[in-house]
Amino acid sequence: MSNSYNYIDPDFTYTDPNTGILRNLANITEEDVLLFVESGAVTKRIQELYINPIKIKNLEGLFVIHNYCCPR
């Protein structure tokens, strides 16, 4: 697997101290599992946008798409 989830975070504020990958809402600590889950979630949201596109008229439109794809 690639090092796509390795970050420099000496205080472990944003990363798991045991694995070094970013903390996430699903509390996944295995890199392969996190990559699989995130890929599936992104694919689903992209398919939804393809079916119901958001029209971009200005910068706010980009923020709408970002919030749609990456809800908090």
N, C-alpha and C positions, 0 to 999 in steps of 0.2 A: 504494500500500500504506500501511497505517496505521503509526504510530510505536510499535507494540506491543512492539518489541524494542529500543527506545532507552533506555538507562539512563545515569545520572550515575555515572561510575566514573573519576575523574581518574587513578588509578594503573593502570588497565586490569587490575585483579585478576580481575574477573569477566567482563569484556567483551573482545571482539576489538578491538585498537587500530585496525584499518583500517576496520571496519564499524560498531563501536559496539554490536553485538548480543551477547547473552550467549554465553559459551563453552558448548559442549554436547558430549555424549559422542560424537556423530557427526562432530564437527569441521566442521559446516556453517556457512559464513560468509555465505550469501545468504539474506536475510530471507524471500523468497517460498518458497524451498526448505525452510527451517526450519519455517515455518508449515505447509506441506503435510505434511511428515514428522511433526511433532508432532500435528497434527490426526488423521492416520491412526492413529498409535499410541494416542492417547486414545480414539478411536472403537472401536478393536479391544478395548481393555481394558474399556470400558463395555459392549460387547456380551457379553464374557465374564462380567462381573458380572451382567448381566441373565439369562443362562442359569444361572449358578451363584451366586446372591446370597450375600453374607456377612451374617449376622444381627448386628444392632447391639444389644447389651445394655448396653453401658457405653462409656466413653471409649476403652477399649482397642479396641473394635470399629471405631471411627473410624480409629484408627491402623493397624489391619489393612487397611482399605480404602485408606488413603493409601499404605501400603507396597506394596499390590497394584498400584495405578494408577501409582505413581511408583517403580519399583524402582531400586536403585542398583547 
